[in-house]
């Protein structure tokens, strides 16, 4: 089953754990915070 999203765009991303005590653990896993936008495609 597909989610049906099209035109997906990441509008913001940052290392949200920067400066936090868990920063090195988050970096080990490549953790980022993102905001994205997309629209739902028409399904037939």
KEMAR-279088 format. One record per atom (N, C-alpha, C): chain; residue in three letters; residue number from 1; x, y negated, z. Coordinates in steps of 0.05 Angstrom, whole numbers, plus 5000, padded with zeros to 4 digits. Atoms other than C-alpha are relative to their C-alpha. Example, Ala and Ser with C-alpha at 12.3 -4.5 7.8 and 13.67 -1.06 7.14 Angstrom:
BEGIN
<finu><chaine>A</chaine><residu>ALA</residu><num>1</num><px>5018</px><py>5024</py><pz>5000</pz></finu>
<finu><chaine>A</chaine><residu>ALA</residu><num>1</num><px>5246</px><py>5090</py><pz>5156</pz></finu>
<finu><chaine>A</chaine><residu>ALA</residu><num>1</num><px>5018</px><py>4976</py><pz>5000</pz></finu>
<finu><chaine>A</chaine><residu>SER</residu><num>2</num><px>4984</px><py>5024</py><pz>4999</pz></finu>
<finu><chaine>A</chaine><residu>SER</residu><num>2</num><px>5273</px><py>5021</py><pz>5143</pz></finu>
<finu><chaine>A</chaine><residu>SER</residu><num>2</num><px>4985</px><py>4978</py><pz>5014</pz></finu>
***
This chain:
BEGIN
<finu><chaine>A</chaine><residu>UNK</residu><num>1</num><px>5017</px><py>5023</py><pz>5000</pz></finu>
<finu><chaine>A</chaine><residu>UNK</residu><num>1</num><px>5000</px><py>5000</py><pz>5000</pz></finu>
<finu><chaine>A</chaine><residu>UNK</residu><num>1</num><px>5018</px><py>4975</py><pz>5000</pz></finu>
<finu><chaine>A</chaine><residu>UNK</residu><num>2</num><px>4984</px><py>5025</py><pz>5002</pz></finu>
<finu><chaine>A</chaine><residu>UNK</residu><num>2</num><px>5029</px><py>4932</py><pz>4980</pz></finu>
<finu><chaine>A</chaine><residu>UNK</residu><num>2</num><px>4986</px><py>4978</py><pz>5015</pz></finu>
<finu><chaine>A</chaine><residu>UNK</residu><num>3</num><px>5011</px><py>5023</py><pz>4986</pz></finu>
<finu><chaine>A</chaine><residu>UNK</residu><num>3</num><px>5021</px><py>4869</py><pz>5019</pz></finu>
<finu><chaine>A</chaine><residu>UNK</residu><num>3</num><px>4988</px><py>4980</py><pz>4981</pz></finu>
<finu><chaine>A</chaine><residu>UNK</residu><num>4</num><px>5012</px><py>5017</py><pz>5020</pz></finu>
<finu><chaine>A</chaine><residu>UNK</residu><num>4</num><px>5007</px><py>4831</py><pz>4955</pz></finu>
<finu><chaine>A</chaine><residu>UNK</residu><num>4</num><px>5010</px><py>4971</py><pz>5000</pz></finu>
<finu><chaine>A</chaine><residu>UNK</residu><num>5</num><px>4990</px><py>5027</py><pz>5000</pz></finu>
<finu><chaine>A</chaine><residu>UNK</residu><num>5</num><px>5049</px><py>4769</py><pz>4968</pz></finu>
<finu><chaine>A</chaine><residu>UNK</residu><num>5</num><px>5018</px><py>4995</py><pz>4976</pz></finu>
<finu><chaine>A</chaine><residu>UNK</residu><num>6</num><px>4984</px><py>5008</py><pz>5022</pz></finu>
<finu><chaine>A</chaine><residu>UNK</residu><num>6</num><px>5081</px><py>4731</py><pz>4911</pz></finu>
<finu><chaine>A</chaine><residu>UNK</residu><num>6</num><px>5011</px><py>4972</py><pz>5006</pz></finu>
<finu><chaine>A</chaine><residu>UNK</residu><num>7</num><px>4988</px><py>5027</py><pz>4996</pz></finu>
<finu><chaine>A</chaine><residu>UNK</residu><num>7</num><px>5124</px><py>4668</py><pz>4905</pz></finu>
<finu><chaine>A</chaine><residu>UNK</residu><num>7</num><px>5010</px><py>4997</py><pz>5029</pz></finu>
<finu><chaine>A</chaine><residu>UNK</residu><num>8</num><px>4990</px><py>5001</py><pz>4973</pz></finu>
<finu><chaine>A</chaine><residu>UNK</residu><num>8</num><px>5159</px><py>4683</py><pz>4971</pz></finu>
<finu><chaine>A</chaine><residu>UNK</residu><num>8</num><px>5025</px><py>4981</py><pz>5000</pz></finu>
<finu><chaine>A</chaine><residu>UNK</residu><num>9</num><px>4979</px><py>5020</py><pz>4997</pz></finu>
<finu><chaine>A</chaine><residu>UNK</residu><num>9</num><px>5206</px><py>4627</py><pz>4994</pz></finu>
<finu><chaine>A</chaine><residu>UNK</residu><num>9</num><px>5008</px><py>4997</py><pz>5029</pz></finu>
<finu><chaine>A</chaine><residu>UNK</residu><num>10</num><px>4990</px><py>5006</py><pz>4973</pz></finu>
<finu><chaine>A</chaine><residu>UNK</residu><num>10</num><px>5249</px><py>4620</py><pz>5057</pz></finu>
<finu><chaine>A</chaine><residu>UNK</residu><num>10</num><px>5004</px><py>4970</py><pz>5001</pz></finu>
<finu><chaine>A</chaine><residu>UNK</residu><num>11</num><px>4998</px><py>5029</py><pz>5000</pz></finu>
<finu><chaine>A</chaine><residu>UNK</residu><num>11</num><px>5241</px><py>4547</py><pz>5076</pz></finu>
<finu><chaine>A</chaine><residu>UNK</residu><num>11</num><px>5018</px><py>4989</py><pz>5022</pz></finu>
<finu><chaine>A</chaine><residu>UNK</residu><num>12</num><px>4982</px><py>5008</py><pz>4978</pz></finu>
<finu><chaine>A</chaine><residu>UNK</residu><num>12</num><px>5284</px><py>4545</py><pz>5140</pz></finu>
<finu><chaine>A</chaine><residu>UNK</residu><num>12</num><px>5012</px><py>5025</py><pz>5011</pz></finu>
<finu><chaine>A</chaine><residu>UNK</residu><num>13</num><px>4988</px><py>4978</py><pz>4985</pz></finu>
<finu><chaine>A</chaine><residu>UNK</residu><num>13</num><px>5334</px><py>4590</py><pz>5173</pz></finu>
<finu><chaine>A</chaine><residu>UNK</residu><num>13</num><px>5022</px><py>4989</py><pz>5018</pz></finu>
<finu><chaine>A</chaine><residu>UNK</residu><num>14</num><px>4980</px><py>5009</py><pz>4981</pz></finu>
<finu><chaine>A</chaine><residu>UNK</residu><num>14</num><px>5380</px><py>4583</py><pz>5232</pz></finu>
<finu><chaine>A</chaine><residu>UNK</residu><num>14</num><px>5008</px><py>5023</py><pz>5018</pz></finu>
<finu><chaine>A</chaine><residu>UNK</residu><num>15</num><px>4991</px><py>4982</py><pz>4979</pz></finu>
<finu><chaine>A</chaine><residu>UNK</residu><num>15</num><px>5420</px><py>4621</py><pz>5283</pz></finu>
<finu><chaine>A</chaine><residu>UNK</residu><num>15</num><px>4988</px><py>4991</py><pz>5026</pz></finu>
<finu><chaine>A</chaine><residu>UNK</residu><num>16</num><px>5016</px><py>5010</py><pz>4978</pz></finu>
<finu><chaine>A</chaine><residu>UNK</residu><num>16</num><px>5368</px><py>4613</py><pz>5337</pz></finu>
<finu><chaine>A</chaine><residu>UNK</residu><num>16</num><px>5012</px><py>5007</py><pz>5028</pz></finu>
<finu><chaine>A</chaine><residu>UNK</residu><num>17</num><px>4988</px><py>4993</py><pz>4975</pz></finu>
<finu><chaine>A</chaine><residu>UNK</residu><num>17</num><px>5411</px><py>4646</py><pz>5391</pz></finu>
<finu><chaine>A</chaine><residu>UNK</residu><num>17</num><px>5027</px><py>4986</py><pz>5004</pz></finu>
<finu><chaine>A</chaine><residu>UNK</residu><num>18</num><px>4975</px><py>5015</py><pz>4997</pz></finu>
<finu><chaine>A</chaine><residu>UNK</residu><num>18</num><px>5469</px><py>4598</py><pz>5381</pz></finu>
<finu><chaine>A</chaine><residu>UNK</residu><num>18</num><px>5001</px><py>4986</py><pz>5027</pz></finu>
<finu><chaine>A</chaine><residu>UNK</residu><num>19</num><px>4997</px><py>5013</py><pz>4974</pz></finu>
<finu><chaine>A</chaine><residu>UNK</residu><num>19</num><px>5494</px><py>4576</py><pz>5449</pz></finu>
<finu><chaine>A</chaine><residu>UNK</residu><num>19</num><px>4986</px><py>5015</py><pz>5023</pz></finu>
<finu><chaine>A</chaine><residu>UNK</residu><num>20</num><px>5014</px><py>4984</py><pz>4980</pz></finu>
<finu><chaine>A</chaine><residu>UNK</residu><num>20</num><px>5452</px><py>4628</py><pz>5486</pz></finu>
<finu><chaine>A</chaine><residu>UNK</residu><num>20</num><px>5019</px><py>5021</py><pz>5011</pz></finu>
<finu><chaine>A</chaine><residu>UNK</residu><num>21</num><px>4983</px><py>4978</py><pz>4989</pz></finu>
<finu><chaine>A</chaine><residu>UNK</residu><num>21</num><px>5483</px><py>4681</py><pz>5532</pz></finu>
<finu><chaine>A</chaine><residu>UNK</residu><num>21</num><px>5001</px><py>5025</py><pz>4983</pz></finu>
<finu><chaine>A</chaine><residu>UNK</residu><num>22</num><px>5002</px><py>4976</py><pz>5017</pz></finu>
<finu><chaine>A</chaine><residu>UNK</residu><num>22</num><px>5461</px><py>4735</py><pz>5482</pz></finu>
<finu><chaine>A</chaine><residu>UNK</residu><num>22</num><px>5011</px><py>4994</py><pz>4972</pz></finu>
<finu><chaine>A</chaine><residu>UNK</residu><num>23</num><px>4991</px><py>5008</py><pz>5027</pz></finu>
<finu><chaine>A</chaine><residu>UNK</residu><num>23</num><px>5494</px><py>4699</py><pz>5423</pz></finu>
<finu><chaine>A</chaine><residu>UNK</residu><num>23</num><px>5016</px><py>5021</py><pz>4986</pz></finu>
<finu><chaine>A</chaine><residu>UNK</residu><num>24</num><px>4983</px><py>4980</py><pz>5013</pz></finu>
<finu><chaine>A</chaine><residu>UNK</residu><num>24</num><px>5547</px><py>4752</py><pz>5410</pz></finu>
<finu><chaine>A</chaine><residu>UNK</residu><num>24</num><px>4984</px><py>5026</py><pz>4993</pz></finu>
<finu><chaine>A</chaine><residu>UNK</residu><num>25</num><px>5016</px><py>4976</py><pz>5006</pz></finu>
<finu><chaine>A</chaine><residu>UNK</residu><num>25</num><px>5496</px><py>4809</py><pz>5413</pz></finu>
<finu><chaine>A</chaine><residu>UNK</residu><num>25</num><px>4982</px><py>4995</py><pz>4976</pz></finu>
<finu><chaine>A</chaine><residu>UNK</residu><num>26</num><px>5017</px><py>5007</py><pz>5023</pz></finu>
<finu><chaine>A</chaine><residu>UNK</residu><num>26</num><px>5450</px><py>4773</py><pz>5365</pz></finu>
<finu><chaine>A</chaine><residu>UNK</residu><num>26</num><px>5017</px><py>4999</py><pz>4974</pz></finu>
<finu><chaine>A</chaine><residu>UNK</residu><num>27</num><px>4983</px><py>5002</py><pz>5023</pz></finu>
<finu><chaine>A</chaine><residu>UNK</residu><num>27</num><px>5508</px><py>4759</py><pz>5318</pz></finu>
<finu><chaine>A</chaine><residu>UNK</residu><num>27</num><px>5008</px><py>5028</py><pz>4990</pz></finu>
<finu><chaine>A</chaine><residu>UNK</residu><num>28</num><px>4993</px><py>4973</py><pz>5008</pz></finu>
<finu><chaine>A</chaine><residu>UNK</residu><num>28</num><px>5527</px><py>4833</py><pz>5318</pz></finu>
<finu><chaine>A</chaine><residu>UNK</residu><num>28</num><px>4979</px><py>5013</py><pz>4982</pz></finu>
<finu><chaine>A</chaine><residu>UNK</residu><num>29</num><px>5022</px><py>4989</py><pz>5015</pz></finu>
<finu><chaine>A</chaine><residu>UNK</residu><num>29</num><px>5459</px><py>4849</py><pz>5289</pz></finu>
<finu><chaine>A</chaine><residu>UNK</residu><num>29</num><px>4991</px><py>4981</py><pz>4977</pz></finu>
<finu><chaine>A</chaine><residu>UNK</residu><num>30</num><px>5007</px><py>5018</py><pz>5021</pz></finu>
<finu><chaine>A</chaine><residu>UNK</residu><num>30</num><px>5456</px><py>4789</py><pz>5242</pz></finu>
<finu><chaine>A</chaine><residu>UNK</residu><num>30</num><px>4973</px><py>4987</py><pz>5004</pz></finu>
<finu><chaine>A</chaine><residu>UNK</residu><num>31</num><px>5026</px><py>5011</py><pz>4994</pz></finu>
<finu><chaine>A</chaine><residu>UNK</residu><num>31</num><px>5395</px><py>4760</py><pz>5277</pz></finu>
<finu><chaine>A</chaine><residu>UNK</residu><num>31</num><px>4999</px><py>4971</py><pz>4992</pz></finu>
<finu><chaine>A</chaine><residu>UNK</residu><num>32</num><px>5005</px><py>5028</py><pz>5009</pz></finu>
<finu><chaine>A</chaine><residu>UNK</residu><num>32</num><px>5368</px><py>4696</py><pz>5245</pz></finu>
<finu><chaine>A</chaine><residu>UNK</residu><num>32</num><px>4970</px><py>4994</py><pz>5005</pz></finu>
<finu><chaine>A</chaine><residu>UNK</residu><num>33</num><px>5028</px><py>5008</py><pz>5000</pz></finu>
<finu><chaine>A</chaine><residu>UNK</residu><num>33</num><px>5304</px><py>4657</py><pz>5254</pz></finu>
<finu><chaine>A</chaine><residu>UNK</residu><num>33</num><px>4994</px><py>4988</py><pz>4973</pz></finu>
<finu><chaine>A</chaine><residu>UNK</residu><num>34</num><px>5008</px><py>5011</py><pz>5026</pz></finu>
<finu><chaine>A</chaine><residu>UNK</residu><num>34</num><px>5267</px><py>4640</py><pz>5190</pz></finu>
<finu><chaine>A</chaine><residu>UNK</residu><num>34</num><px>4971</px><py>4991</py><pz>5001</pz></finu>
<finu><chaine>A</chaine><residu>UNK</residu><num>35</num><px>5027</px><py>5008</py><pz>5007</pz></finu>
<finu><chaine>A</chaine><residu>UNK</residu><num>35</num><px>5205</px><py>4605</py><pz>5166</pz></finu>
<finu><chaine>A</chaine><residu>UNK</residu><num>35</num><px>4997</px><py>5005</py><pz>4971</pz></finu>
<finu><chaine>A</chaine><residu>UNK</residu><num>36</num><px>5004</px><py>4995</py><pz>5028</pz></finu>
<finu><chaine>A</chaine><residu>UNK</residu><num>36</num><px>5176</px><py>4628</py><pz>5101</pz></finu>
<finu><chaine>A</chaine><residu>UNK</residu><num>36</num><px>4972</px><py>4993</py><pz>4992</pz></finu>
<finu><chaine>A</chaine><residu>UNK</residu><num>37</num><px>5026</px><py>5005</py><pz>5012</pz></finu>
<finu><chaine>A</chaine><residu>UNK</residu><num>37</num><px>5119</px><py>4613</py><pz>5055</pz></finu>
<finu><chaine>A</chaine><residu>UNK</residu><num>37</num><px>4996</px><py>5019</py><pz>4977</pz></finu>
<finu><chaine>A</chaine><residu>UNK</residu><num>38</num><px>5007</px><py>4982</py><pz>5022</pz></finu>
<finu><chaine>A</chaine><residu>UNK</residu><num>38</num><px>5084</px><py>4658</py><pz>5006</pz></finu>
<finu><chaine>A</chaine><residu>UNK</residu><num>38</num><px>4970</px><py>4996</py><pz>4994</pz></finu>
<finu><chaine>A</chaine><residu>UNK</residu><num>39</num><px>5028</px><py>5000</py><pz>5006</pz></finu>
<finu><chaine>A</chaine><residu>UNK</residu><num>39</num><px>5018</px><py>4664</py><pz>4972</pz></finu>
<finu><chaine>A</chaine><residu>UNK</residu><num>39</num><px>4991</px><py>5028</py><pz>4993</pz></finu>
<finu><chaine>A</chaine><residu>UNK</residu><num>40</num><px>5012</px><py>4974</py><pz>5005</pz></finu>
<finu><chaine>A</chaine><residu>UNK</residu><num>40</num><px>4972</px><py>4723</py><pz>4965</pz></finu>
<finu><chaine>A</chaine><residu>UNK</residu><num>40</num><px>4993</px><py>5002</py><pz>4970</pz></finu>
<finu><chaine>A</chaine><residu>UNK</residu><num>41</num><px>5006</px><py>4996</py><pz>5027</pz></finu>
<finu><chaine>A</chaine><residu>UNK</residu><num>41</num><px>4970</px><py>4749</py><pz>4894</pz></finu>
<finu><chaine>A</chaine><residu>UNK</residu><num>41</num><px>4972</px><py>5011</py><pz>4996</pz></finu>
<finu><chaine>A</chaine><residu>UNK</residu><num>42</num><px>5027</px><py>4989</py><pz>5006</pz></finu>
<finu><chaine>A</chaine><residu>UNK</residu><num>42</num><px>4905</px><py>4768</py><pz>4860</pz></finu>
<finu><chaine>A</chaine><residu>UNK</residu><num>42</num><px>5002</px><py>5029</py><pz>4994</pz></finu>
<finu><chaine>A</chaine><residu>UNK</residu><num>43</num><px>5000</px><py>4971</py><pz>5004</pz></finu>
<finu><chaine>A</chaine><residu>UNK</residu><num>43</num><px>4891</px><py>4842</py><pz>4864</pz></finu>
<finu><chaine>A</chaine><residu>UNK</residu><num>43</num><px>4975</px><py>5008</py><pz>4984</pz></finu>
<finu><chaine>A</chaine><residu>UNK</residu><num>44</num><px>5023</px><py>4990</py><pz>5016</pz></finu>
<finu><chaine>A</chaine><residu>UNK</residu><num>44</num><px>4847</px><py>4877</py><pz>4812</pz></finu>
<finu><chaine>A</chaine><residu>UNK</residu><num>44</num><px>4994</px><py>5028</py><pz>5006</pz></finu>
***
